[in-house]
Amino acid sequence: MSESEASVDWDAEAPTFDEEPDHGLRDPEIRRAWADRLRGWLPAAAGDVLDLGCGTGTLSLLAAEQGHRITGVDLSPAMVDLARAKLAGRDAAFLIGDAATPPVGEQRYDVVLVRHVLWSLPDPARVLRHWRGLLRPGGRLVLIEGRWGTVSPVGIPADRLTELLAPVAGHVRVERLSDDPLLWGKTVADERYAVVAME
């Protein structure tokens, strides 16, 4: 976890986290935009999705609504509580733990889904190898990342992430997200993208 991420009290942030348009997806158009993107990134057939750094479970909910079975992991107990409430009654389980080394034992998944987490971890190459090991044969990593800010930008550029993925994935597809204001609830000027990496 980066210094900036480590300094955030995520339990304190949890009650208002979903107020950001692209966090809570409360606006039907923003929600639909994310659901459409997710449909293109996840397998068509129902599968097991591991949502790392799941926060309040918004992407988990969209994936569950598309028929997938969800395991979510977040370091913040307050975020996990909100995710459990949001997905109550669905085929979903949420665990408190570190996204870099999720507490899932020998369980394997069809998808490892991670949004805005990898950039904050100290050794992304090692983490990507570990996440790759959590996939079943034919599985995929779906990584939503970016590079934010202009004065002292934080994040990970798409070209750097594709370099890091080269040793662990045979096929890597980058989808630019910056030019779709519906995803963010506003126009954005920084670099935002998704990477789908498969064997």
C-alpha positions in Angstrom: 0.0 0.0 0.0 1.4 3.4 -0.9 2.0 6.1 1.7 -0.9 8.1 0.4 -3.2 5.1 0.5 -1.9 4.0 3.9 -2.6 7.4 5.4 -6.3 7.2 4.5 -8.7 5.9 7.2 -10.9 3.8 5.0 -13.2 2.9 7.9 -13.9 6.6 8.4 -14.4 7.1 4.6 -16.8 4.1 4.3 -20.1 6.0 5.3 -19.6 8.6 2.5 -17.6 6.5 0.0 -20.6 5.8 -2.3 -21.4 9.5 -2.6 -18.8 9.8 -5.4 -20.6 9.2 -8.7 -18.2 6.5 -9.8 -18.1 4.8 -6.4 -21.8 4.3 -5.5 -23.1 4.3 -9.1 -26.4 5.7 -7.8 -27.1 7.6 -11.0 -28.9 5.1 -13.4 -26.9 6.2 -16.4 -23.5 5.9 -14.6 -24.5 2.5 -13.2 -25.6 1.3 -16.7 -22.3 2.5 -18.2 -20.3 0.5 -15.7 -22.5 -2.5 -16.1 -22.0 -2.4 -19.9 -18.2 -2.2 -19.5 -18.2 -5.0 -17.0 -20.2 -7.2 -19.3 -17.5 -6.8 -21.9 -14.7 -7.6 -19.5 -16.2 -10.6 -17.6 -16.9 -14.0 -19.2 -20.4 -14.5 -20.7 -20.9 -17.6 -18.6 -21.5 -17.4 -14.9 -18.2 -17.7 -13.0 -16.3 -17.1 -9.8 -15.1 -13.5 -9.5 -12.6 -12.4 -6.8 -13.1 -8.6 -6.3 -9.9 -7.3 -4.5 -10.1 -4.0 -2.7 -13.9 -4.3 -3.2 -14.7 -1.3 -1.1 -18.5 -1.1 -0.5 -19.1 -3.8 -3.2 -20.5 -1.7 -6.0 -18.7 -3.6 -8.8 -19.3 -6.9 -7.0 -23.0 -6.1 -7.1 -22.9 -5.4 -10.9 -21.1 -8.7 -11.4 -23.5 -10.6 -9.2 -26.4 -9.1 -11.2 -24.8 -10.5 -14.3 -24.9 -14.0 -12.7 -21.4 -14.3 -11.3 -20.5 -15.7 -7.9 -18.5 -13.1 -5.8 -15.8 -13.2 -3.3 -14.8 -9.7 -2.2 -11.8 -8.7 -0.1 -11.1 -5.4 1.5 -8.8 -4.2 4.3 -11.5 -2.0 5.9 -14.0 -3.8 8.1 -16.4 -0.9 7.6 -16.2 -1.3 3.8 -16.7 -5.0 4.1 -19.8 -4.5 6.3 -21.3 -2.2 3.7 -20.5 -4.6 0.9 -22.2 -7.5 2.8 -25.3 -5.4 3.3 -25.3 -4.3 -0.4 -25.2 -7.9 -1.6 -27.3 -9.6 1.1 -29.2 -12.5 -0.3 -26.8 -12.9 -3.3 -24.2 -15.6 -4.0 -21.4 -13.4 -2.4 -19.0 -13.6 0.4 -16.8 -10.8 1.7 -13.6 -11.1 3.7 -11.4 -8.7 5.6 -7.9 -8.9 4.2 -5.1 -7.4 2.1 -5.8 -7.3 -1.6 -2.1 -8.0 -2.3 -2.3 -11.4 -0.5 -6.0 -12.2 -0.2 -7.1 -14.7 2.5 -8.6 -17.2 0.0 -6.4 -20.3 0.6 -6.4 -22.7 -2.3 -9.5 -21.3 -3.9 -9.2 -20.4 -7.6 -11.3 -18.0 -9.7 -12.4 -17.3 -13.3 -11.7 -13.6 -12.8 -9.6 -11.4 -10.5 -11.2 -8.0 -10.6 -9.3 -5.0 -9.2 -10.2 -1.4 -9.4 -7.8 1.4 -8.4 -5.7 -0.7 -6.0 -2.6 -2.0 -7.9 -1.0 1.4 -8.2 -0.9 1.8 -4.4 1.0 -1.5 -3.8 4.8 -1.5 -3.2 5.7 -4.4 -5.6 3.1 -4.5 -8.4 5.1 -7.1 -10.4 5.1 -9.6 -7.5 1.4 -8.8 -6.8 0.4 -9.5 -10.4 2.2 -12.9 -10.3 0.3 -13.8 -7.1 -3.0 -12.7 -8.6 -2.3 -14.7 -11.7 -1.8 -17.7 -9.5 -5.3 -17.3 -8.1 -6.8 -17.9 -11.6 -8.1 -21.1 -13.0 -6.9 -22.1 -16.5 -8.4 -19.7 -19.0 -9.1 -17.2 -16.3 -8.5 -13.4 -16.6 -7.3 -10.4 -14.7 -9.5 -7.3 -15.0 -7.6 -4.3 -13.8 -9.1 -0.8 -13.7 -6.4 1.7 -13.1 -5.2 5.1 -14.1 -2.8 8.0 -13.5 -4.5 10.9 -11.7 -3.5 14.5 -11.0 -1.3 17.0 -12.8 1.1 18.6 -10.3 2.4 15.3 -8.7 0.4 12.6 -10.5 -0.2 9.2 -8.8 -1.1 5.9 -10.4 0.3 3.6 -13.0 0.3 4.4 -16.7 -1.3 1.8 -19.0 2.0 1.2 -20.9 3.8 0.4 -17.6 1.0 -2.0 -16.5 1.2 -3.8 -19.9 4.9 -4.2 -19.4 4.4 -5.7 -15.9 1.8 -8.1 -17.3 3.9 -9.4 -20.2 5.5 -12.2 -18.1 2.2 -13.4 -16.6 -0.3 -13.1 -19.5 -0.3 -14.1 -23.1 -3.0 -11.7 -24.2 -3.4 -8.2 -22.8 -6.1 -5.8 -24.0 -6.2 -2.1 -22.9 -9.5 -0.2 -23.0 -9.3 3.6 -22.5 -11.9 4.9 -20.1 -10.9 8.6 -19.9 -13.1 9.7 -22.8 -16.3 8.3 -21.3 -17.7 10.9 -18.9 -20.6 8.6 -18.1 -18.3 6.3 -16.1 -17.1 9.1 -13.9 -20.1 11.4 -13.7 -18.0 14.2 -15.2 -15.4 14.9 -17.9 -11.9 13.8 -16.9 -8.6 14.8 -18.3 -6.3 12.2 -16.7 -5.5 8.7 -17.8 -8.0 6.1 -16.9 -8.2 2.6 -18.4 -9.0 -1.0 -18.0 -6.8 -4.0 -18.8 -8.1 -7.4 -19.5 -5.2 -10.0 -19.3 -5.7 -13.6 -20.2 -3.5 -16.7 -20.8 
